[in-house]
């Protein structure tokens, strides 16, 4: 998200300060001149860069040029009319990537179809399911997990699974 024009009002001690926002995913060193120019365009309205990640070297340059910034790691430089907030060197947080429910992908639907046609097929070993459906072996446990998460596949005992709510599963 670059070159978007947005404003943010910050209220402090009953005083409202409007900031011109510039949104970037991950500004780089070669953006510094552009950011300085944007900040200087309207000197009476403070400029605030909001980004997913701002690397430390760029943070230092922004601070040297009195360009306010905030990133999602919690690094902040905000200085304007009696307000000063500065936090730096917050480490990048690893974000767990959500894969979604693999049971309801094109591949997962092939497996589900076979399970609906032959109920006993659910309890075959994964290689047999792979050979029968033509689906990659690594997808089979993901489909099982997706069906378990949504409540369509439950354990009958230690070794066996059963499909439940078949009508609802077919409708879905």
C-alpha positions as CSV (number, residue, x, y, z in Angstrom):
1,X,0.0,0.0,0.0
2,X,2.0,2.9,-1.2
3,X,1.1,6.5,-1.9
4,X,-2.2,6.4,-0.2
5,X,-3.5,9.6,1.3
6,X,-5.0,9.2,4.8
7,X,-5.3,11.3,7.8
8,X,-5.1,10.4,11.5
9,X,-6.4,12.6,14.4
10,X,-4.5,12.2,17.7
11,X,-6.2,13.7,20.7
12,X,-3.9,14.5,23.7
13,X,-5.0,16.7,26.6
14,X,-8.1,17.9,24.7
15,X,-5.9,19.0,21.8
16,X,-6.4,17.3,18.5
17,X,-3.4,17.0,16.1
18,X,-4.0,15.8,12.6
19,X,-1.3,13.7,10.9
20,X,-0.9,13.0,7.2
21,X,-0.4,9.3,6.9
22,X,1.7,7.4,4.4
23,X,1.3,3.7,4.3
24,X,4.0,1.3,3.2
25,X,4.4,-2.4,3.6
26,X,8.2,-2.3,3.9
27,X,9.9,1.0,3.0
28,X,13.5,0.7,1.9
29,X,16.6,2.9,1.8
30,X,15.8,4.2,-1.7
31,X,12.5,5.6,-0.4
32,X,14.1,8.1,2.0
33,X,14.2,11.0,-0.5
34,X,10.5,10.5,-1.5
35,X,9.5,10.3,2.2
36,X,11.5,13.5,3.0
37,X,9.8,15.3,0.1
38,X,6.3,14.1,1.2
39,X,7.0,15.3,4.8
40,X,8.1,18.7,3.6
41,X,5.2,19.2,1.2
42,X,2.9,20.5,3.9
43,X,5.1,21.6,6.9
44,X,2.0,22.7,8.9
45,X,0.5,19.2,8.9
46,X,2.8,16.6,10.5
47,X,3.7,13.5,8.4
48,X,3.5,10.0,9.8
49,X,4.8,6.9,8.1
50,X,3.0,3.7,9.0
51,X,4.6,0.5,7.8
52,X,4.6,-3.2,8.4
53,X,8.4,-3.2,8.9
54,X,10.9,-0.4,9.1
55,X,14.5,-1.5,9.3
56,X,16.8,0.0,11.9
57,X,19.0,2.0,9.5
58,X,16.0,3.6,7.9
59,X,14.5,4.3,11.3
60,X,17.6,6.3,12.2
61,X,17.4,8.3,8.9
62,X,13.7,9.0,9.5
63,X,14.5,10.2,13.0
64,X,17.3,12.4,11.8
65,X,14.9,14.1,9.4
66,X,12.2,14.4,12.1
67,X,9.8,12.1,10.1
68,X,7.4,10.4,12.4
69,X,7.0,6.6,12.0
70,X,5.3,3.6,13.5
71,X,5.7,-0.1,12.5
72,X,3.9,-3.2,13.4
73,X,6.8,-4.4,15.5
74,X,6.2,-1.6,17.9
75,X,9.0,0.8,16.8
76,X,7.7,4.3,17.1
77,X,9.1,7.8,16.6
78,X,6.4,10.4,17.2
79,X,7.4,14.0,18.0
80,X,5.1,17.0,17.7
81,X,3.7,19.8,19.8
82,X,4.6,18.5,23.3
83,X,4.2,14.9,22.3
84,X,7.3,12.7,22.2
85,X,7.2,8.9,21.9
86,X,10.2,6.9,20.9
87,X,10.7,3.1,21.0
88,X,13.3,1.4,18.9
89,X,14.8,-2.0,18.2
90,X,11.7,-4.0,18.8
91,X,12.4,-7.4,17.2
92,X,10.4,-8.6,14.3
93,X,7.7,-11.0,15.5
94,X,7.2,-14.2,13.6
95,X,3.7,-14.5,12.3
96,X,2.2,-17.9,12.1
97,X,0.9,-18.2,8.6
98,X,-2.6,-19.5,8.4
99,X,-3.1,-22.0,5.7
100,X,-6.9,-22.3,5.9
101,X,-8.9,-25.5,5.9
102,X,-7.4,-27.8,3.4
103,X,-10.4,-30.1,3.4
104,X,-12.4,-27.7,1.2
105,X,-9.8,-27.1,-1.5
106,X,-10.0,-28.8,-4.9
107,X,-7.6,-31.5,-3.6
108,X,-9.5,-31.9,-0.4
109,X,-12.8,-32.3,-2.2
110,X,-11.4,-35.2,-4.1
111,X,-10.6,-37.0,-0.9
112,X,-14.0,-36.1,0.7
113,X,-15.8,-37.4,-2.4
114,X,-14.1,-40.8,-2.0
115,X,-14.9,-40.8,1.7
116,X,-18.6,-40.2,1.0
117,X,-18.8,-42.8,-1.7
118,X,-17.0,-45.5,0.3
119,X,-17.3,-44.8,4.1
120,X,-14.8,-47.6,5.0
121,X,-12.2,-45.8,2.8
122,X,-11.6,-43.3,5.7
123,X,-9.8,-45.9,7.7
124,X,-7.4,-47.0,5.0
125,X,-3.7,-46.1,5.3
126,X,-2.6,-42.8,3.8
127,X,-0.8,-44.4,0.9
128,X,-3.9,-46.3,-0.2
129,X,-5.9,-43.1,0.0
130,X,-3.2,-41.4,-2.1
131,X,-3.3,-44.1,-4.7
132,X,-7.1,-44.2,-4.9
133,X,-7.6,-40.4,-5.1
134,X,-4.5,-39.3,-7.0
135,X,-3.8,-36.7,-4.3
136,X,-0.3,-36.1,-3.0
137,X,0.5,-38.0,0.2
138,X,1.3,-34.8,2.1
139,X,-2.2,-33.5,1.6
140,X,-4.0,-36.5,3.2
141,X,-3.2,-35.5,6.8
142,X,-4.2,-31.9,6.1
143,X,-7.5,-33.0,4.8
144,X,-8.1,-35.2,7.8
145,X,-7.1,-32.3,10.1
146,X,-9.5,-29.9,8.2
147,X,-12.4,-32.4,8.6
148,X,-11.7,-32.9,12.3
149,X,-11.5,-29.1,12.9
150,X,-14.9,-28.6,11.2
151,X,-16.5,-31.6,13.1
152,X,-17.2,-33.8,10.1
153,X,-14.6,-36.4,11.1
154,X,-14.6,-37.9,14.6
155,X,-12.7,-40.8,16.2
156,X,-14.9,-43.9,16.7
157,X,-12.1,-45.6,18.7
158,X,-8.3,-45.6,18.8
159,X,-8.0,-46.8,15.2
160,X,-11.1,-45.8,13.4
161,X,-12.7,-42.6,12.2
162,X,-16.3,-41.9,11.0
163,X,-17.8,-39.2,8.9
164,X,-20.7,-37.4,10.6
165,X,-23.2,-34.8,9.4
166,X,-22.8,-36.1,5.8
167,X,-25.7,-34.1,4.5
168,X,-24.3,-30.8,5.8
169,X,-20.8,-31.8,4.5
170,X,-22.3,-32.4,1.0
171,X,-24.1,-29.1,1.1
172,X,-20.9,-27.3,2.2
